[in-house]
Amino acid sequence: MRTSFTDAQRRDPEVAASEAEIRRCVHCGFCTATCPTYVLLGDELDSPRGRIYLIKDMLENERRPTPEVVTHIDRCLSCLSCVTTCPSGVDYRRLIDHARTYVERNHRRPWPERALRWGLAHILPYPHRLRLALRLARPIRGLAGPLGRAPGLKSVAAMLRLAPAQEPAPAPAKATPAIGERRGRVILLQGCAESVLTPEVRSAAVRLLTKAGYDASFAAGEGCCGALVHHMGRHEAALVAARRNIDAWSRAAENGPVAAIVVTASGCGSAVKDYGHLLRDDSAYAERAAAFAAIAKDVTEVLDGALPQPVRRTDLAVALHSACSLNHGQRVRVEPARLLAVAGFQVLSPAEAHLCCGSAGVYNILQPDIAGHLGRRKAANLDGLRADVIASGNIGCATQIGGLAKTPVAHTVELLDWAMGGPAPSALAHLPATERHQTNA
């Protein structure tokens, strides 16, 4: 695609990087076939190719974003399915991230939108605040239905639907030594939403990592990865989050070598693996950011080939939902299925596996109508497999699908932990006790 940026504009590293990606686009339209919003809405401006045109025009002419342009940019899920499909290698992630930052700096949203986004940015990334918000939301979850029918309150209704009926007991972030032959030491990302909504995932991951021969540890002072605020165009807040985590890991690394930064929420993993790019122009952090990004791993990458034989019979059918952040963002496509298969599960893949479930960070709150359509479509495809359980490696997907599918949802590590002798996940509670507790001879 031809561009006409000026030399002065190109002095901005973000503009220069965006121009390079825009010029790679050859208008082929392959991206439209795999873009969830285009598949759903059929509007060219809601496809990656259409958004690239809008972004190019906005940046080249330094225009103030119009409400129409903002609408189409906001509708992007950042699922990155288009990146997997693109034959020209356009890194669309760079473009949409830059566009969102530009919109955040140059567009004034209506006050209800500003208030909602401010609340999400100042609550979700902070576990203590999120836990308090969920306690306040729990008694009024029943209002989600009536509120969802009011046009201006659909986002509020979406938040209430995502609140769990009961508050999970927190899992302590406790360092645990390896069992058997030691492979090294890893640091588990504590994250924000996952540690509050499904703390049992952390416990399962620790048990698996230690059985795989790793000392499982945590870094004091670490926090949210920054993905949630970055997806809302709050670039500076994402930088603050990344620097804080890098400082925490640097202090932890003083106690000995770190084999990997292990992430159990694939949305966070995609963000952490991008720290090297995010902080590339920060002389105080660039080198460390690149180093930690290079050893950031999804938990399945670390466990693949490292676990002992399962101790339980696990001939259950598992519908594997491959989160976009894992499939397209990190390109971790083989390890989850292989781990489950080795553990004895029958792994099934749904139709339209490449399409997003509609969670996408806070997308299901900010765009509840589109997210609802995509979520129901995904749930129907997964339910159609008639599996015993759905496996997902991302807290956002699990929450979204769990509220719409008839089949219960578990994190991949919960199922693997159960196969290795750990407690049965709540998603298997519908099975007879003999199936949940039967062990291999």
KANORJO-V722602 format. One line per field, one symbol per residue. ss: DSSP state (2 for helix, 1 for strand, 0 for the rest). psi: psi as a letter, one per 30 degrees, with the letter a starting at -180 (. if undefined). burial: b if it has 24 or more other ideal C-beta (glycine too) atoms within 12 Angstrom, else e. A space follows every 10 residues. Layout:
# KANORJO-V722602
ss->???
psi->???
burial->???
This chain:
# KANORJO-V722602
ss->0000002222 0022222222 2222000002 2220022222 2002220222 2222222222 0000002222 2222000000 2222200000 0222222222 2222220000 2222222222 2220002222 2222222200 2222222200 2222222222 2200000000 0000010000 0001111100 0022222022 2222222222 2001111000 0000002222 2000222222 2222222222 2220000001 1110022222 2200222200 0000022222 2222211122 2220000000 0100001111 1002222220 0000222222 2200011110 0000000000 0022220222 2222222222 2220000011 1100222222 2200000011 1222222220 0000022200 0022222010 0
psi->kklhkleeef fjeeeeeeee eeffkggfge fffgjeeeee fgkefgleee eeeeeeeeee ghlkkleeee eeeefkfhfg eeeeekffgk ifeeeeeeee eeeefgkjlk eeeeeeeeee fgeefjeeee eeeeeefefg effeeeeffk efgeeeeeee efkleljkkk kkikkkllkb kkfaklkkke adeefeeiff eeeeeeeeee ffgkjklljk flakffeeee fggieeeeee eeeeeeeeee eeffglkkel jkkfjfeeee eefgeeeegf gjfffeeeee eeefgkkkef eefjgfklkl flkhhlkkjj jjkefeeeef hjfeeeeeee eefgljkkkl lhffkkffdh cgefefieee eeeeeeeeee eeeffhlflk klgkeeeeee effflfklkl kefeeeeefg gllklffgff lkeeeefklk .
burial->bebebeeeee eeebbebbbe bbbbbebeeb bbebbbbbbb eeeebbbbbb bbbbbbbbbb eeeebeeebb bbbbbbbbbb bbbbbbebeb bbbbbbbbbb bbbbeebeee eebeebbebb bebbbbbeeb bebbeebeee beebeeeeee eeebbbbbbb bbbbeeebee bebeebebee eebbbbbbbb bbbbbbbbbb bbbbbbbbbb bbbbbbbbbe ebbbbbbbbb bbbbbebbbb bbbbbbbbbb ebbeeeebbb bbbbbbbbbb bbbbbbbbbe eeeebeebbe ebbebbbbbb bbbbebbeeb ebebebbbbb bbbbbbbbbb ebbebbbebb bbbbbebbbb ebbbbbbbbb bbbbbbbbbb bbbbbbbbbe bbbebebbbb bbbbbbbbbb bbbbbebbbb bbbbbbbbbb bbebbbbbee beeeebeeee e
